[in-house]
Amino acid sequence: MINSLSTLPLKNYSIFNGALNQIGFAQKILINTINQYSFCIAEEDVTFKESLQYADVLLPDGMAIVAAVRLLTGQKIKKIAGADMHRHLLQELNQKGGSCFYLGSSDNTLMKIKERVLIDFPNIRVGTFSPPFKKEYSQTDNEKMVEIVNAFKPHVLFVGMTAPKQEKWAYAHKQQLDTKIICTIGAVFDFYAGTVKRPSPFWINLRLEWFIRLLKEPKRMWQRYLYYGPVFIRYILEQKIKL
């Protein structure tokens, strides 16, 4: 595990509370994110829950998680979005002349990502692969993805298959993958490609990123925020009472 962890006394999750520059390339690590939605889904999916609990770095990608840690432990931590980690790793790779690989999403999105990385971070070697779109991958699919990634040997592997599929896939294949950092970042693929626009820093700083995303994509986001929001609050209050 990476040092400077803030332990959330709820379902044994260890939430990262350090500086991003603590995360280096000396050892193989798995980086996942957690928010109120993934927390609630993990209560219904044992494998997903395990993939979050055993991540080497679990980023607090949501103000609900930040508030929960504050309520249950008294510790003040900062939200670290998947986009923040993505940018940090690209900056590190650009300085070192490293390589990264994007696994997931569509060919169109991957093409836009590669084009932008080559402009923003010209010292990085970039590889991509779009796996078939399906609910579950076959053993053949999994073997092909591992083979393609390992042939490229990236310093960082970004996985974007949407939660919880991406976290479970990365956790299951961590030891087989020839890379130092495996980072599941989901929506960041679309944000960086520009196929989906992330709310502006103004809304992010006001801690209202979730609200703007809800307004922009109500059909996709309503359940995440309006249903699972109260469910998450119930979990946290129950734990607070126990404590």
Phi and psi restraints in degrees (value plus and minus 20) as a CYANA .aco file:
   2 ILE   PHI    -101.2   -61.2
   2 ILE   PSI     125.1   165.1
   3 ASN   PHI     -87.8   -47.8
   3 ASN   PSI     152.2   192.2
   4 SER   PHI      41.8    81.8
   4 SER   PSI      35.8    75.8
   5 LEU   PHI    -121.6   -81.6
   5 LEU   PSI     120.8   160.8
   6 SER   PHI    -123.4   -83.4
   6 SER   PSI      92.2   132.2
   7 THR   PHI    -102.5   -62.5
   7 THR   PSI     101.8   141.8
   8 LEU   PHI    -110.4   -70.4
   8 LEU   PSI      93.3   133.3
   9 PRO   PHI     -93.9   -53.9
   9 PRO   PSI      37.3    77.3
  10 LEU   PHI    -168.2  -128.2
  10 LEU   PSI      89.0   129.0
  11 LYS   PHI      42.7    82.7
  11 LYS   PSI       1.2    41.2
  12 ASN   PHI      41.3    81.3
  12 ASN   PSI      18.0    58.0
  13 TYR   PHI    -111.4   -71.4
  13 TYR   PSI     115.5   155.5
  14 SER   PHI    -128.1   -88.1
  14 SER   PSI      90.7   130.7
  15 ILE   PHI    -111.5   -71.5
  15 ILE   PSI     111.1   151.1
  16 PHE   PHI     -85.9   -45.9
  16 PHE   PSI     113.2   153.2
  17 ASN   PHI    -159.9  -119.9
  17 ASN   PSI      19.3    59.3
  18 GLY   PHI    -138.7   -98.7
  18 GLY   PSI    -190.6  -150.6
  19 ALA   PHI    -107.7   -67.7
  19 ALA   PSI     124.8   164.8
  20 LEU   PHI     -83.4   -43.4
  20 LEU   PSI     -47.1    -7.1
  21 ASN   PHI     -92.6   -52.6
  21 ASN   PSI     -24.1    15.9
  22 GLN   PHI     -92.6   -52.6
  22 GLN   PSI     -41.1    -1.1
  23 ILE   PHI    -108.1   -68.1
  23 ILE   PSI      89.4   129.4
  24 GLY   PHI    -133.8   -93.8
  24 GLY   PSI    -185.9  -145.9
  25 PHE   PHI    -132.8   -92.8
  25 PHE   PSI      -3.3    36.7
  26 ALA   PHI     -92.4   -52.4
  26 ALA   PSI     -48.6    -8.6
  27 GLN   PHI    -159.0  -119.0
  27 GLN   PSI     138.7   178.7
  28 LYS   PHI     -92.4   -52.4
  28 LYS   PSI     107.4   147.4
  29 ILE   PHI    -154.6  -114.6
  29 ILE   PSI     130.5   170.5
  30 LEU   PHI    -130.6   -90.6
  30 LEU   PSI     103.9   143.9
  31 ILE   PHI    -131.2   -91.2
  31 ILE   PSI     101.0   141.0
  32 ASN   PHI    -141.8  -101.8
  32 ASN   PSI     149.4   189.4
  33 THR   PHI    -140.8  -100.8
  33 THR   PSI     138.2   178.2
  34 ILE   PHI    -156.8  -116.8
  34 ILE   PSI     116.9   156.9
  35 ASN   PHI    -157.4  -117.4
  35 ASN   PSI    -198.0  -158.0
  36 GLN   PHI     -82.1   -42.1
  36 GLN   PSI     -55.4   -15.4
  37 TYR   PHI     -87.5   -47.5
  37 TYR   PSI     -70.4   -30.4
  38 SER   PHI     -85.1   -45.1
  38 SER   PSI     -54.3   -14.3
  39 PHE   PHI     -78.8   -38.8
  39 PHE   PSI     -67.5   -27.5
  40 CYS   PHI     -88.7   -48.7
  40 CYS   PSI     -60.3   -20.3
  41 ILE   PHI     -84.1   -44.1
  41 ILE   PSI     -56.2   -16.2
  42 ALA   PHI     -85.0   -45.0
  42 ALA   PSI     -44.3    -4.3
  43 GLU   PHI     -89.8   -49.8
  43 GLU   PSI     -37.1     2.9
  44 GLU   PHI    -126.9   -86.9
  44 GLU   PSI     -24.9    15.1
  45 ASP   PHI    -156.6  -116.6
  45 ASP   PSI      81.4   121.4
  46 VAL   PHI     -81.1   -41.1
  46 VAL   PSI     -61.8   -21.8
  47 THR   PHI     -86.2   -46.2
  47 THR   PSI     -60.3   -20.3
  48 PHE   PHI     -83.3   -43.3
  48 PHE   PSI     -64.1   -24.1
  49 LYS   PHI     -79.6   -39.6
  49 LYS   PSI     -62.7   -22.7
  50 GLU   PHI     -84.6   -44.6
  50 GLU   PSI     -58.4   -18.4
  51 SER   PHI     -85.2   -45.2
  51 SER   PSI     -50.5   -10.5
  52 LEU   PHI     -98.7   -58.7
  52 LEU   PSI     -62.7   -22.7
  53 GLN   PHI     -84.1   -44.1
  53 GLN   PSI     -54.8   -14.8
  54 TYR   PHI    -120.4   -80.4
  54 TYR   PSI      -6.4    33.6
  55 ALA   PHI     -87.1   -47.1
  55 ALA   PSI     125.4   165.4
  56 ASP   PHI     -93.0   -53.0
  56 ASP   PSI     -51.2   -11.2
  57 VAL   PHI    -155.7  -115.7
  57 VAL   PSI     105.4   145.4
  58 LEU   PHI    -139.9   -99.9
  58 LEU   PSI      86.0   126.0
  59 LEU   PHI    -101.4   -61.4
  59 LEU   PSI     117.4   157.4
  60 PRO   PHI     -99.3   -59.3
  60 PRO   PSI      63.5   103.5
  61 ASP   PHI    -113.5   -73.5
  61 ASP   PSI      42.3    82.3
  62 GLY   PHI     148.0   188.0
  62 GLY   PSI     120.0   160.0
  63 MET   PHI     -88.1   -48.1
  63 MET   PSI     -43.4    -3.4
  64 ALA   PHI     -86.1   -46.1
  64 ALA   PSI     -58.6   -18.6
  65 ILE   PHI     -88.1   -48.1
  65 ILE   PSI     -63.2   -23.2
  66 VAL   PHI     -78.2   -38.2
  66 VAL   PSI     -64.9   -24.9
  67 ALA   PHI     -87.2   -47.2
  67 ALA   PSI     -57.2   -17.2
  68 ALA   PHI     -84.4   -44.4
  68 ALA   PSI     -63.3   -23.3
  69 VAL   PHI     -81.7   -41.7
  69 VAL   PSI     -61.9   -21.9
  70 ARG   PHI     -83.6   -43.6
  70 ARG   PSI     -62.9   -22.9
  71 LEU   PHI     -88.0   -48.0
  71 LEU   PSI     -61.2   -21.2
  72 LEU   PHI    -107.4   -67.4
  72 LEU   PSI     -45.9    -5.9
  73 THR   PHI    -142.3  -102.3
  73 THR   PSI     -37.7     2.3
  74 GLY   PHI      62.2   102.2
  74 GLY   PSI     -20.6    19.4
  75 GLN   PHI    -106.4   -66.4
  75 GLN   PSI     117.1   157.1
  76 LYS   PHI    -114.4   -74.4
  76 LYS   PSI     100.1   140.1
  77 ILE   PHI    -145.8  -105.8
  77 ILE   PSI     144.2   184.2
  78 LYS   PHI    -126.4   -86.4
  78 LYS   PSI     126.3   166.3
  79 LYS   PHI     -86.4   -46.4
  79 LYS   PSI     114.0   154.0
  80 ILE   PHI    -145.7  -105.7
  80 ILE   PSI      86.7   126.7
  81 ALA   PHI     -99.2   -59.2
  81 ALA   PSI     138.9   178.9
  82 GLY   PHI     -77.9   -37.9
  82 GLY   PSI     -53.5   -13.5
  83 ALA   PHI     -85.2   -45.2
  83 ALA   PSI     -54.1   -14.1
  84 ASP   PHI     -86.0   -46.0
  84 ASP   PSI     -64.1   -24.1
  85 MET   PHI     -85.9   -45.9
  85 MET   PSI     -61.1   -21.1
  86 HIS   PHI     -77.8   -37.8
  86 HIS   PSI     -69.1   -29.1
  87 ARG   PHI     -83.1   -43.1
  87 ARG   PSI     -62.5   -22.5
  88 HIS   PHI     -80.7   -40.7
  88 HIS   PSI     -66.5   -26.5
  89 LEU   PHI     -86.1   -46.1
  89 LEU   PSI     -58.1   -18.1
  90 LEU   PHI     -84.8   -44.8
  90 LEU   PSI     -59.5   -19.5
  91 GLN   PHI     -83.5   -43.5
  91 GLN   PSI     -61.6   -21.6
  92 GLU   PHI     -84.7   -44.7
  92 GLU   PSI     -63.7   -23.7
  93 LEU   PHI     -85.4   -45.4
  93 LEU   PSI     -58.1   -18.1
  94 ASN   PHI     -84.4   -44.4
  94 ASN   PSI     -58.8   -18.8
  95 GLN   PHI     -87.0   -47.0
  95 GLN   PSI     -55.7   -15.7
  96 LYS   PHI    -112.6   -72.6
  96 LYS   PSI     -28.1    11.9
  97 GLY   PHI      48.7    88.7
  97 GLY   PSI      23.2    63.2
  98 GLY   PHI    -112.7   -72.7
  98 GLY   PSI    -185.9  -145.9
  99 SER   PHI    -156.6  -116.6
  99 SER   PSI     133.6   173.6
 100 CYS   PHI    -161.9  -121.9
 100 CYS   PSI     140.2   180.2
 101 PHE   PHI    -155.2  -115.2
 101 PHE   PSI     113.4   153.4
 102 TYR   PHI    -125.9   -85.9
 102 TYR   PSI      98.2   138.2
 103 LEU   PHI    -135.3   -95.3
 103 LEU   PSI      94.5   134.5
 104 GLY   PHI     110.9   150.9
 104 GLY   PSI    -200.0  -160.0
 105 SER   PHI      45.3    85.3
 105 SER   PSI    -187.3  -147.3
 106 SER   PHI    -116.9   -76.9
 106 SER   PSI     143.4   183.4
 107 ASP   PHI     -80.4   -40.4
 107 ASP   PSI     -57.9   -17.9
 108 ASN   PHI     -83.8   -43.8
 108 ASN   PSI     -66.2   -26.2
 109 THR   PHI     -84.1   -44.1
 109 THR   PSI     -63.0   -23.0
 110 LEU   PHI     -83.6   -43.6
 110 LEU   PSI     -57.0   -17.0
 111 MET   PHI     -83.3   -43.3
 111 MET   PSI     -63.3   -23.3
 112 LYS   PHI     -85.7   -45.7
 112 LYS   PSI     -58.7   -18.7
 113 ILE   PHI     -82.1   -42.1
 113 ILE   PSI     -67.9   -27.9
 114 LYS   PHI     -82.3   -42.3
 114 LYS   PSI     -62.1   -22.1
 115 GLU   PHI     -81.6   -41.6
 115 GLU   PSI     -61.4   -21.4
 116 ARG   PHI     -91.9   -51.9
 116 ARG   PSI     -61.3   -21.3
 117 VAL   PHI     -79.7   -39.7
 117 VAL   PSI     -62.6   -22.6
 118 LEU   PHI     -83.6   -43.6
 118 LEU   PSI     -45.9    -5.9
 119 ILE   PHI    -104.9   -64.9
 119 ILE   PSI     -68.7   -28.7
 120 ASP   PHI     -94.0   -54.0
 120 ASP   PSI     -55.8   -15.8
 121 PHE   PHI    -155.1  -115.1
 121 PHE   PSI      54.6    94.6
 122 PRO   PHI     -84.8   -44.8
 122 PRO   PSI     -33.9     6.1
 123 ASN   PHI    -108.7   -68.7
 123 ASN   PSI     -18.0    22.0
 124 ILE   PHI    -119.2   -79.2
 124 ILE   PSI     114.8   154.8
 125 ARG   PHI    -109.5   -69.5
 125 ARG   PSI     107.9   147.9
 126 VAL   PHI    -139.0   -99.0
 126 VAL   PSI     113.6   153.6
 127 GLY   PHI    -144.1  -104.1
 127 GLY   PSI     134.7   174.7
 128 THR   PHI    -165.2  -125.2
 128 THR   PSI     136.2   176.2
 129 PHE   PHI    -176.8  -136.8
 129 PHE   PSI     112.4   152.4
 130 SER   PHI    -123.9   -83.9
 130 SER   PSI      87.4   127.4
 131 PRO   PHI     -93.5   -53.5
 131 PRO   PSI     144.6   184.6
 132 PRO   PHI     -82.2   -42.2
 132 PRO   PSI     126.2   166.2
 133 PHE   PHI    -105.3   -65.3
 133 PHE   PSI      87.5   127.5
 134 LYS   PHI    -175.7  -135.7
 134 LYS   PSI     139.7   179.7
 135 LYS   PHI     -85.2   -45.2
 135 LYS   PSI     -62.8   -22.8
 136 GLU   PHI    -153.1  -113.1
 136 GLU   PSI     121.3   161.3
 137 TYR   PHI    -108.7   -68.7
 137 TYR   PSI     126.0   166.0
 138 SER   PHI    -101.2   -61.2
 138 SER   PSI     149.1   189.1
 139 GLN   PHI     -80.9   -40.9
 139 GLN   PSI     -56.6   -16.6
 140 THR   PHI     -83.9   -43.9
 140 THR   PSI     -63.0   -23.0
 141 ASP   PHI     -79.2   -39.2
 141 ASP   PSI     -67.5   -27.5
 142 ASN   PHI     -82.9   -42.9
 142 ASN   PSI     -63.7   -23.7
 143 GLU   PHI     -83.9   -43.9
 143 GLU   PSI     -58.1   -18.1
 144 LYS   PHI     -85.7   -45.7
 144 LYS   PSI     -63.8   -23.8
 145 MET   PHI     -82.9   -42.9
 145 MET   PSI     -65.1   -25.1
 146 VAL   PHI     -81.8   -41.8
 146 VAL   PSI     -62.8   -22.8
 147 GLU   PHI     -82.4   -42.4
 147 GLU   PSI     -62.7   -22.7
 148 ILE   PHI     -87.3   -47.3
 148 ILE   PSI     -62.9   -22.9
 149 VAL   PHI     -83.5   -43.5
 149 VAL   PSI     -66.2   -26.2
 150 ASN   PHI     -87.0   -47.0
 150 ASN   PSI     -48.9    -8.9
 151 ALA   PHI     -87.5   -47.5
 151 ALA   PSI     -50.0   -10.0
 152 PHE   PHI    -104.6   -64.6
 152 PHE   PSI     -50.7   -10.7
 153 LYS   PHI      33.2    73.2
 153 LYS   PSI      40.8    80.8
 154 PRO   PHI     -96.0   -56.0
 154 PRO   PSI     132.6   172.6
 155 HIS   PHI     -90.3   -50.3
 155 HIS   PSI     -56.1   -16.1
 156 VAL   PHI    -149.9  -109.9
 156 VAL   PSI     113.0   153.0
 157 LEU   PHI    -130.9   -90.9
 157 LEU   PSI      98.2   138.2
 158 PHE   PHI    -117.0   -77.0
 158 PHE   PSI     107.3   147.3
 159 VAL   PHI    -133.3   -93.3
 159 VAL   PSI     104.9   144.9
 160 GLY   PHI    -153.4  -113.4
 160 GLY   PSI      61.4   101.4
 161 MET   PHI    -138.1   -98.1
 161 MET   PSI     -10.2    29.8
 162 THR   PHI      51.8    91.8
 162 THR   PSI     127.6   167.6
 163 ALA   PHI    -100.4   -60.4
 163 ALA   PSI     126.8   166.8
 164 PRO   PHI    -112.6   -72.6
 164 PRO   PSI     -15.7    24.3
 165 LYS   PHI     -81.1   -41.1
 165 LYS   PSI     -62.5   -22.5
 166 GLN   PHI     -86.4   -46.4
 166 GLN   PSI     -60.9   -20.9
 167 GLU   PHI     -86.6   -46.6
 167 GLU   PSI     -62.1   -22.1
 168 LYS   PHI     -87.3   -47.3
 168 LYS   PSI     -58.1   -18.1
 169 TRP   PHI     -86.8   -46.8
 169 TRP   PSI     -66.2   -26.2
 170 ALA   PHI     -83.5   -43.5
 170 ALA   PSI     -61.1   -21.1
 171 TYR   PHI     -85.8   -45.8
 171 TYR   PSI     -61.5   -21.5
 172 ALA   PHI     -89.4   -49.4
 172 ALA   PSI     -48.4    -8.4
 173 HIS   PHI    -133.2   -93.2
 173 HIS   PSI      -9.7    30.3
 174 LYS   PHI     -71.0   -31.0
 174 LYS   PSI     -69.7   -29.7
 175 GLN   PHI     -91.2   -51.2
 175 GLN   PSI     -42.3    -2.3
 176 GLN   PHI    -104.5   -64.5
 176 GLN   PSI     -40.0     0.0
 177 LEU   PHI    -104.4   -64.4
 177 LEU   PSI     110.3   150.3
 178 ASP   PHI    -109.9   -69.9
 178 ASP   PSI      57.4    97.4
 179 THR   PHI    -177.1  -137.1
 179 THR   PSI     138.9   178.9
 180 LYS   PHI    -109.0   -69.0
 180 LYS   PSI     -58.6   -18.6
 181 ILE   PHI    -145.8  -105.8
 181 ILE   PSI     108.1   148.1
 182 ILE   PHI    -134.1   -94.1
 182 ILE   PSI     101.0   141.0
 183 CYS   PHI    -148.8  -108.8
 183 CYS   PSI      96.4   136.4
 184 THR   PHI    -111.4   -71.4
 184 THR   PSI      97.6   137.6
 185 ILE   PHI    -150.0  -110.0
 185 ILE   PSI     -15.9    24.1
 186 GLY   PHI      24.4    64.4
 186 GLY   PSI    -129.1   -89.1
 187 ALA   PHI     -82.8   -42.8
 187 ALA   PSI     -36.4     3.6
 188 VAL   PHI     -81.2   -41.2
 188 VAL   PSI     -50.6   -10.6
 189 PHE   PHI     -75.6   -35.6
 189 PHE   PSI     -69.4   -29.4
 190 ASP   PHI     -91.0   -51.0
 190 ASP   PSI     -58.1   -18.1
 191 PHE   PHI     -80.4   -40.4
 191 PHE   PSI     -68.0   -28.0
 192 TYR   PHI     -91.0   -51.0
 192 TYR   PSI     -55.4   -15.4
 193 ALA   PHI     -91.6   -51.6
 193 ALA   PSI     -42.7    -2.7
 194 GLY   PHI      68.5   108.5
 194 GLY   PSI     -14.5    25.5
 195 THR   PHI     -95.7   -55.7
 195 THR   PSI     -42.8    -2.8
 196 VAL   PHI    -152.9  -112.9
 196 VAL   PSI     110.4   150.4
 197 LYS   PHI    -110.4   -70.4
 197 LYS   PSI     105.3   145.3
 198 ARG   PHI     -96.0   -56.0
 198 ARG   PSI     123.7   163.7
 199 PRO   PHI     -73.2   -33.2
 199 PRO   PSI     130.7   170.7
 200 SER   PHI     -87.7   -47.7
 200 SER   PSI     140.8   180.8
 201 PRO   PHI     -75.2   -35.2
 201 PRO   PSI     -47.7    -7.7
 202 PHE   PHI     -78.2   -38.2
 202 PHE   PSI     -69.1   -29.1
 203 TRP   PHI     -92.8   -52.8
 203 TRP   PSI     -54.9   -14.9
 204 ILE   PHI     -83.4   -43.4
 204 ILE   PSI     -63.9   -23.9
 205 ASN   PHI     -87.4   -47.4
 205 ASN   PSI     -47.4    -7.4
 206 LEU   PHI    -102.4   -62.4
 206 LEU   PSI     -20.3    19.7
 207 ARG   PHI      44.9    84.9
 207 ARG   PSI      12.8    52.8
 208 LEU   PHI    -140.2  -100.2
 208 LEU   PSI       2.3    42.3
 209 GLU   PHI     -77.4   -37.4
 209 GLU   PSI     -61.4   -21.4
 210 TRP   PHI     -80.4   -40.4
 210 TRP   PSI     -57.7   -17.7
 211 PHE   PHI     -88.2   -48.2
 211 PHE   PSI     -61.1   -21.1
 212 ILE   PHI     -87.5   -47.5
 212 ILE   PSI     -59.4   -19.4
 213 ARG   PHI     -84.5   -44.5
 213 ARG   PSI     -55.7   -15.7
 214 LEU   PHI     -85.0   -45.0
 214 LEU   PSI     -62.0   -22.0
 215 LEU   PHI     -86.1   -46.1
 215 LEU   PSI     -56.7   -16.7
 216 LYS   PHI     -96.9   -56.9
 216 LYS   PSI     -55.1   -15.1
 217 GLU   PHI    -152.3  -112.3
 217 GLU   PSI      44.3    84.3
 218 PRO   PHI     -80.5   -40.5
 218 PRO   PSI     -57.8   -17.8
 219 LYS   PHI     -86.3   -46.3
 219 LYS   PSI     -55.8   -15.8
 220 ARG   PHI    -107.2   -67.2
 220 ARG   PSI     -49.9    -9.9
 221 MET   PHI    -122.4   -82.4
 221 MET   PSI     -32.1     7.9
 222 TRP   PHI     -81.7   -41.7
 222 TRP   PSI     -61.9   -21.9
 223 GLN   PHI     -86.8   -46.8
 223 GLN   PSI     -59.4   -19.4
 224 ARG   PHI     -79.0   -39.0
 224 ARG   PSI     -62.4   -22.4
 225 TYR   PHI    -119.9   -79.9
 225 TYR   PSI     -63.0   -23.0
 226 LEU   PHI    -103.1   -63.1
 226 LEU   PSI     -48.2    -8.2
 227 TYR   PHI    -115.3   -75.3
 227 TYR   PSI     -75.8   -35.8
 228 TYR   PHI     -93.9   -53.9
 228 TYR   PSI     -37.8     2.2
 229 GLY   PHI     -79.3   -39.3
 229 GLY   PSI     -76.0   -36.0
 230 PRO   PHI     -82.3   -42.3
 230 PRO   PSI     -53.8   -13.8
 231 VAL   PHI     -82.9   -42.9
 231 VAL   PSI     -63.6   -23.6
 232 PHE   PHI     -83.2   -43.2
 232 PHE   PSI     -62.9   -22.9
 233 ILE   PHI     -80.2   -40.2
 233 ILE   PSI     -58.9   -18.9
 234 ARG   PHI     -83.0   -43.0
 234 ARG   PSI     -64.7   -24.7
 235 TYR   PHI     -77.5   -37.5
 235 TYR   PSI     -65.6   -25.6
 236 ILE   PHI     -86.9   -46.9
 236 ILE   PSI     -63.0   -23.0
 237 LEU   PHI     -85.6   -45.6
 237 LEU   PSI     -57.1   -17.1
 238 GLU   PHI     -82.3   -42.3
 238 GLU   PSI     -62.0   -22.0
 239 GLN   PHI     -88.3   -48.3
 239 GLN   PSI     -57.1   -17.1
 240 LYS   PHI     -82.4   -42.4
 240 LYS   PSI     -61.1   -21.1
 241 ILE   PHI     -84.1   -44.1
 241 ILE   PSI     -61.3   -21.3
 242 LYS   PHI     -81.5   -41.5
 242 LYS   PSI     -60.3   -20.3
